[in-house]
Amino acid sequence: MKRIFMLTLLALMVMVAGCSGGGTSSDDGGKTSTSTEGQGQTDSNTTDSKETVTITYAGWGTSGYKDAYAMIVKAFEEKHPNIKIKIEDTPNKQYWQKLETAANGDNLPDVFWMNGPRFMQYAANDMLMPLGTLIKQDNYDMNNYPKSLVDLYTYDGQSYGIPKDFDTIGVWYNKALFDEKKVEYPNASWDWNKMIDAAQKLTDPAKGQWGIAANFDSQGGYYNTIYQAGGYMISDDKKSSGYDKPEAIEGIKFWTDLIHKYKASPTMAQMTDTEALNMFTSGKVAMLWEGSWNAVDFANNDYLKDKIGVAALPKGKQQSVVIHGLGHVMSKNTKHPKEAWEFLKFLGSKEVADIHTKTGVAIPAFNGTQDAWVKSQPNLDLQIFIDQLAYSKPYPVSKYTAKWSGLESDILKKAWSGELSPEEAGKQMAAKMNEALAAE
Amino acid sequence: MMKRRLSPMKTQEWLWGYIFVAPLILGIAVFYMWPVIQTFYFSFTEWGAFNKYSWSGLKNYERLLQDKVLWGAFRNTLVFVVWSVPLTVIFSIIVAALLNQKVRGLTIYRTLYFLPVVTMPAAVSIVWKWLYNGDYGFINYILSFFHIQGPTWLSDPKFALYAVIVVAVWMAIGNNMIILLSGLQGISSSYYEAAELDGAGPFYKFFNITLPLLTPTIFFVMVMQLISAFQMFDLIFMMIGDKSIAIESAQTVVFIFYKYAFLDNAKGYASTIAIVLLVVILIITAIQMRLQKKWVHYE
């Protein structure tokens, strides 16, 4: 009896020692030598074709992806009986937190989703497997994807990711509200003035109804107008901010004027209380600039179903739209590089793109498969999202995007609330952002 | 180790005692003491991508002294403490005293007051967010009957923090009420009987018997309430959020800590903030311990 107690005590002691020993890390980076084995991975480092190997695949697929995931895994495992795929699905809000923790502990999933803002940080810190040699040896054709997306996942001339899907922005509008006020629907020929004019006509204070939601949103909002005004957020060499240039300020002013000057949009405070998206889906707002990823939700929304339309973004000084796309990458330290590469190739194949078009969540990046996505919602003119590719511009990123993208919401929101003028907000933003860029 | 020589029998007993408390002590050591020590160490380090960190000496502490945002957050936290603690304690005492009577349906009332405690803060936040909503909220709907156009409570820098204080007080009453109730039930009824013979009224009894004899419990509740008020985070995070235009006037120290540690990945500097907050709470608790001699009566 006493011996059992002593043993328990001993075991606990060992556990503590293990925890504290394994939890600390040396000064030159958080690599623990005592990383635990057996997290759904096989212990063998030899990848014999006869042995079953498990590849972990992580992403932030929402409910819309569930079916697609199942189909992809089934199709792949049939072709490769010796490889099992284990899916780790995390909501986007926690995904990056989790991934970073895994990267610190050298436990990155074998294959996982990557986005533009975070990509360089991972590539520059040697977390991702460079794909150049593998692409060459297998003659893998990268021309199957839009060049802007291939470039997004290239760092120092080396490819690290295979484009998965992409998204652009459109003007979603509520036909019922347009019909009521007898305003013509938005179309590709519209410019900013036409948009402002329509927004004013559609505003009806007595009913608590607004023409447009001047939503404080980067990808769905001011990134596009800054590009349309001929400005930029970050210079091509990633060294300086463009927020203090007159063009960028023009792009911000488009939104702040809609709120303060034309009174055609809810105020910033109202949109903080009730999200612009919810105002739109409850018929309080006639127009909303939002991404292609909303197509499924809007088309299935009970209220919007038969009222929803979508058009290309209006023209400022020029036509432009922000494009962003996700990529599939693999971990540099994967235990099974061969199998992970097999799976990565499969994820980039036309077959998988076709599976995704069926579910209609995102526009697949594989050239020529987009048509099926466009047809997935016959009542909506989804073609506009593809047509805008012609003049699309990249989502602004740098090595440590998060260091300055957080500043956008801290500083620029003050222009939306009216606390600062667009010029002042742009100036402050650029000053802070240049500081952050200089430190990269 | 031990100076005194213990008989073998005693040694046995001691050993067993330690064995029995070992799991708890170990738990506290591993999940509490060790992180505190680590945090202290990290407060002298600088963190980069993927948790690579290096020693940076007192740099974080220098930065902290010039951090206007952090001092603003300290100011907000103080406002939060100064309003929420007294209100919580006063309301808890009143509710506890009322629920100590013999009323019909006593258990129902007690349950009602205790419900916010067992509800998840996330759920509480969502419900109150709707109550406070500027355009469609219940509170502004009521105000509209009096032809008052209510503000967007949670998105207005003037009101946001106070709106959260109301919810925090409402949430904290239940817990403190239970503690105070047990304190009330520990007061011997002979005091009241004696006072009644002298013809004392209910108010006289409350202020001259109940309150003085309840002071030890009130003291405990106050210390705990102060500590948790200084660590306010969840309601601010869920009801206002870091994208809101009102956040600067409502963010607390722990919210800033979260921002630095998990949004900006400045974990070294965030550790510094945590340490400073710990010191502040320690000092304030020490002051309270000192002051208790003046007003806490033990029977």
Boltz contact constraints between the chains, C-beta under 6 A:
constraints:
  - contact:
      token1: [A, 5]
      token2: [B, 19]
      max_distance: 6.0
  - contact:
      token1: [A, 9]
      token2: [B, 19]
      max_distance: 6.0
  - contact:
      token1: [A, 9]
      token2: [B, 22]
      max_distance: 6.0
  - contact:
      token1: [A, 12]
      token2: [B, 26]
      max_distance: 6.0
  - contact:
      token1: [A, 16]
      token2: [B, 26]
      max_distance: 6.0
  - contact:
      token1: [A, 16]
      token2: [B, 30]
      max_distance: 6.0
  - contact:
      token1: [A, 19]
      token2: [B, 30]
      max_distance: 6.0
  - contact:
      token1: [A, 20]
      token2: [B, 34]
      max_distance: 6.0
  - contact:
      token1: [A, 29]
      token2: [B, 52]
      max_distance: 6.0
  - contact:
      token1: [A, 30]
      token2: [B, 51]
      max_distance: 6.0
  - contact:
      token1: [A, 103]
      token2: [B, 50]
      max_distance: 6.0
  - contact:
      token1: [A, 104]
      token2: [B, 50]
      max_distance: 6.0
  - contact:
      token1: [A, 104]
      token2: [B, 51]
      max_distance: 6.0
  - contact:
      token1: [A, 121]
      token2: [B, 49]
      max_distance: 6.0
  - contact:
      token1: [A, 125]
      token2: [B, 49]
      max_distance: 6.0
  - contact:
      token1: [A, 125]
      token2: [B, 50]
      max_distance: 6.0
  - contact:
      token1: [A, 268]
      token2: [B, 245]
      max_distance: 6.0
  - contact:
      token1: [A, 269]
      token2: [B, 152]
      max_distance: 6.0
  - contact:
      token1: [A, 269]
      token2: [B, 155]
      max_distance: 6.0
  - contact:
      token1: [A, 270]
      token2: [B, 134]
      max_distance: 6.0
  - contact:
      token1: [A, 270]
      token2: [B, 135]
      max_distance: 6.0
  - contact:
      token1: [A, 272]
      token2: [B, 155]
      max_distance: 6.0
  - contact:
      token1: [A, 272]
      token2: [B, 244]
      max_distance: 6.0
  - contact:
      token1: [A, 273]
      token2: [B, 133]
      max_distance: 6.0
  - contact:
      token1: [A, 273]
      token2: [B, 134]
      max_distance: 6.0
  - contact:
      token1: [A, 273]
      token2: [B, 152]
      max_distance: 6.0
  - contact:
      token1: [A, 273]
      token2: [B, 155]
      max_distance: 6.0
  - contact:
      token1: [A, 406]
      token2: [B, 263]
      max_distance: 6.0
  - contact:
      token1: [A, 409]
      token2: [B, 243]
      max_distance: 6.0
  - contact:
      token1: [A, 413]
      token2: [B, 245]
      max_distance: 6.0
  - contact:
      token1: [A, 417]
      token2: [B, 245]
      max_distance: 6.0
